[in-house]
Amino acid sequence: MNKPISNQVELSYPEAVLERKRKNNEKNWYIFYTSPRAEKVVYNDLLAKEYDAFLPLMKTMKVWKNRQKKIIETPIFPGYIFVNTIINEIYEISRFPKIATCIKCGERPSVVSPNDIDSIKKMLSLENEVSVETNYYEGESVRIIHGPLTGHEGILVKQKGKARFGIQLKEIHQTMFIDVCTTILQKINID
């Protein structure tokens, strides 16, 4: 009786251990949930300990009770902070004051793709107004073909006659939107 030939090569025990160690030493973007309104404190603490952290902020106009207006920076994703680290450091980061937990999918920590982080950073650098929607899944898949966000993929939504480009962060059920011109978009066929 002939065995079917498999294209996959089975790793021997020492090779499997080395492969697991290699994966554990790869840096990924993980999402951490913070205490309410503690994102900036956690961000500064992480930077002080030399971690690669990212806290997306947007400028908003705040009107105080005495009618005084002030522009302040608020987190785009309240209660969340992104950290680029290896999986073995997640427990240590989770023990920081004001960090509640690492966001997980099942037993594994959720990983955000570097492309999504890069897209968010570029959207923020454009100085256009951004907004965040919770649990948003409608829209066509598109790719930007011209301008500072060239090559980034997301979803297209039309609201009040405006075209909006969105980056979905399924791990935290939120989508970040920015207004765009439809002439710079190309539809992506997902088969």
Buried (B, 14 or more C-beta within 10 A) or exposed (E): EEEEEEEEEEEEEEEEEEEEEEEEEEEBBBBBBBEEEBBBBBBEBBEEEEBEBBBBBBEEEEEEEEEEEEEEEEBBBEBBBBBBBEBEEBEEBBEBEBBBEBBEEEEEBBBBEEEBBBBBEBBBEBEEEBBBBEEBEEBEEBBBEEEEBEEBBBBBBEEEEEBBBBBBBEBBEBBBBBBBEEEBBEEEEEE
